[in-house]
Amino acid sequence: MRRFAAGFSPLFLLLCFTIPVPPALKSSTLKPSKQEVRAVWIATASGLDWPKSTDPDEQRRSLVEMFENISRVRLNTVFFQVRSRGDAMYRSAYEPWSATLTGTLGRDPGWDPLEFAVAEAHKRGLELHAWFNTFNVKNGSTSLPRTRPPHVIHTHPEWVKQYGGGWWMDPAIPGARDYLVRVVMDLVRKYDLDGIQFDFIRYPGINYDDDVSYRRYGRSQDRGDWRRENITAFVRTVYDSIITVKPMMKVGSTPIGIYEDIAEGNAWEGRNAVFQDSRTWLKEQKHDYLAPQIYWNIGTSEMDPDFSSLVHDWQTNSYDRHIYPGVGAYKPHVLREIPDEIDVVRSAKCAGISFFRYEFVANLEVFGDRFRTRANIPPMPWKDSIPPLPPSNLFVTEMEPGNFLLTWSAPMPARDGDIAKYYNIYRSTSETVNIDDPMILVYIAPTSSTSYLDVIDRPTAVKYYYTVTALDKGHNESPPAIVKAVIVEEIVKFARMFSLGNSLGQNYSDPERTVTFIPYSLQDTSNVTLVIYDRDGAAVRTLVDAVMPPSLYVAAVDVRFLPPGEYTYRLQAREAVLVRRMRIVSERSTSPL
């Protein structure tokens, strides 16, 4: 084992792989985001996403599998449905267990799914927000059994009215709103949640029967304004109650995708059709984020508004809070254009994106190449803007060729008392490590562990530079630790035959890889070209075309993209022109000529 620190003479590798991208995975011209929420809804109503069985062992196994997959496809936030219709996926003091768990409303499943889900999410560095369906408390006309705790329909039938195929609590009744706040606060106090998200936080429609409530509480107000105020009154109370107990908890909701008609379509709108004044919640700072249900594709058609216009409309009216547009991945025509919708969200500078629902985005391919890099959750500066201190004592130890063990010391508490909750590990080929570049973020350590084994399967540089940053519970990032450099001995051996001066070495292939290496050196800063030609003299691959300082270099070529045959490669640096020949035998075999 060897320890390395900064201070080696510069050696570089220019990696020249050219791998075509299939049309379905066309790359974006937008730079990937290093800070963005990538969220997915897990629907538990009727077992849509989970659970598919009433067996507790199978429920736990499948939930772990889902979180593993969510982490694998590089999402970072889960909206886990904990209350669908006045029932609970957790041990509630007020409402009965969901029938989806056992087949019977109110039956104790013998374990706590939410407690388990929170722990499994946090193991993988995922945030978990409790998805809470608010005023809609029952579907259908089938009577509910008596349970303990009882369903709200039995305890307070006077609060509930039927509308269409559902039963809705009347938002105008102060007692009903107070009850919901108590249910929420029981949930908030019991669980280590990162956030809570309200759905169905609205009226069901214009014709909802609230005449009695209006006569009692309306006081001759405009009926639309009065209804909006009833919902907003709940929002104010529940936000203040949550933040008083847990100031860092994120509070959001998932409103109808159109706030008000913006002339790109005549679909259902939130403010006037269901009295959901979500922008007032942002303006009054009684919400931290919105995930509006913009479940349409890009472009307009009859009754189908434009996803892009709506995204920009929501972000323009965000009042410096976060917007995570909701994507209707369950619709085939939307699913096909998810990479383009991600581009739209990024171009609008939203803080993230949300996908409805898990079943439809469980495969990384649906995202194209948009999530090829890792992403931190963006901080909310109105909650916490003080970064942690940087890690110290960073060391890099070579365990075996290409395997580097990073160890560091946790930082002392910052001035607000915060310590590191997790770490970012960066690997760069440049001595100036730009931690704003998501392309060099190789790992996000999900816990407070202070070590990481970096395995480089295919080294692309003679020298790597590592650093580590700390992030606190508010996702504020520290300055980087002191950069440490390592030499990849496996590649250095190809260049050791050279001294500084203009020279071009014979290619050397690695039989374990589909790569051949071409070493060369430069005496002076030069405009350098290194080109491969076929036997007819036609240029088939330009490896280097840049101004480069004097040093030793190694270019790597993926020979899978060169047909078997004879080739020459030519280095030109100022007046010097150097030529060598090679033969491609197969994708794992080359030889000099």
Salt bridges, closest charged atoms under 4 A:
GLU36 OE2 - ARG38 NE 2.83
GLU36 OE2 - ARG346 NH2 2.60
ASP49 OD1 - ARG357 NH1 2.70
ASP57 OD1 - ARG60 NH2 2.77
GLU58 OE2 - ARG61 NH2 2.83
GLU65 OE1 - ARG61 NH1 3.01
GLU68 OE2 - ARG124 NH2 2.90
GLU95 OE1 - ARG83 NE 2.60
ASP108 OD2 - ARG91 NH1 2.83
GLU120 OE2 - LYS123 NZ 2.96
GLU120 OE1 - ARG124 NH1 2.80
GLU127 OE1 - HIS129 NE2 2.98
GLU127 OE2 - LYS250 NZ 3.01
GLU127 OE2 - HIS475 NE2 2.63
GLU158 OE2 - HIS156 ND1 2.93
ASP186 OD1 - LYS190 NZ 3.27
ASP192 OD2 - HIS122 ND1 3.66
ASP194 OD2 - HIS122 NE2 2.77
ASP194 OD1 - LYS421 NZ 3.90
ASP210 OD1 - ARG223 NH2 2.66
ASP210 OD1 - ARG227 NH2 2.94
ASP211 OD1 - ARG223 NH2 2.56
ASP225 OD1 - ARG228 NH2 2.80
GLU229 OE2 - ARG236 NH1 2.69
ASP240 OD1 - LYS286 NZ 2.82
GLU260 OE2 - ARG271 NH1 3.76
GLU284 OE1 - ARG236 NE 2.74
ASP288 OD2 - LYS383 NZ 3.26
ASP313 OD2 - ARG279 NH2 2.64
ASP343 OD1 - ARG370 NE 2.94
GLU359 OE1 - ARG357 NH1 3.05
ASP369 OD1 - ARG370 NH1 2.70
ASP369 OD2 - ARG372 NH1 3.37
GLU398 OE1 - ARG2 NH2 2.20
ASP418 OD1 - LYS473 NZ 2.41
ASP454 OD2 - ARG427 NE 2.83
GLU477 OE1 - LYS34 NZ 2.67
GLU489 OE1 - ARG496 NH2 2.57
GLU490 OE2 - ARG513 NH2 3.24
ASP510 OD2 - ARG513 NE 3.58
ASP558 OD2 - ARG560 NH2 2.42
GLU566 OE1 - ARG581 NH2 3.89
GLU566 OE2 - ARG583 NH2 3.56
